[in-house]
Amino acid sequence: MEFNKAILDCMRELRRRLREEQALDIQFQQTDAVTLMLRACEASAHESTRELGQRLSELSGVRLPRLVQEPSFLPTASGERHYSGPLRG
């Protein structure tokens, strides 16, 4: 992938934020640097970081596949199972 100034500026800002928030050190030379940054942005607790990740995705054209979570059941102390998946109504 070829980086232009807009992509590099966005990556620089994200790199700084991810280092502060998650102690991640992603190098631009890494072949999967954009993908790593996007995954880290999805996991971020900060809305501004997630928005920067969306901007990087738009600028770079890299889209992460959406993960569909299957409903799951969690066992309780009494041995019963409780549904913990998404609620649909």
N, C-alpha and C positions, 0 to 999 in steps of 0.2 A: 504494500500500500504506500502510496506517495502522500506525504504530509504537506499541507500548505500552512500558511501563517495562522489562520483561524483555528485549525485543528491543533497545532502545536501550542498556541496560547491556551486553549481549553484544556489540553492535556497537562500543561504546566500547572495551571490552577488546581486541577483535580489531583495531581500528584502531591502537591503541597497539602491539600485538605486530607487526602487519604493517609498521608504520613502522620498528620496530627491526630486524626480520628481513630484510625485502625492500626497504626504503626506498620503500614505497608510501604515498601520501597520498590516501586515499579520503575524499571529503566526503559527509556524510549527505544533502546536497541532491541529489546525483547520482541520476538516475532508475534507474541500474543498480548502485547502491552495494552492495546485498545480493549480487547476482550476482558482482560484482567481488571482494568479500570471500570468497565461497565458492570461487571459482576459485583465488584466492591461497592459501586454506587447503589446498586439495588439493595444491598445489605445495610446501607448507611441509615442511621437514625435521624440524620439531618435532611430536611426537605431541600435545602439549597444544594446540597451535594447530589441528591437524586436528580434534581433539575439539570445540573451541570452534566450529569451522565446522559440524560436524554439529549442534551445539546450535542455532546460528543457523538452520540449515536447518529443524530441527524447529519452532522458535518462529515462523518467518516463513512456513512452508509452501512455500518456494521449493526446488525440487529441480533439480539440474543433470543434464542428460542424460549417461548413461554412454557413454563412448567405447569402442568395440570396436576393438582394435588388430589389424590384419591381420598375418599372418606376413610377415616380410621376409627378404631375403637380402642380406648385405653382401659386397661384393667384397673380396678380400684382395690383398696385394701381388703375388701370383703370378697373379692374374686369376681364381682360383677363387671360387666363391660359397659362403658359409657361411650356414646358416640361423640367424637371430637372433630368431625369434619365440618365443612361449610354448611351454614343453614340456608335452606332454600324455601321460599314461601310463596 
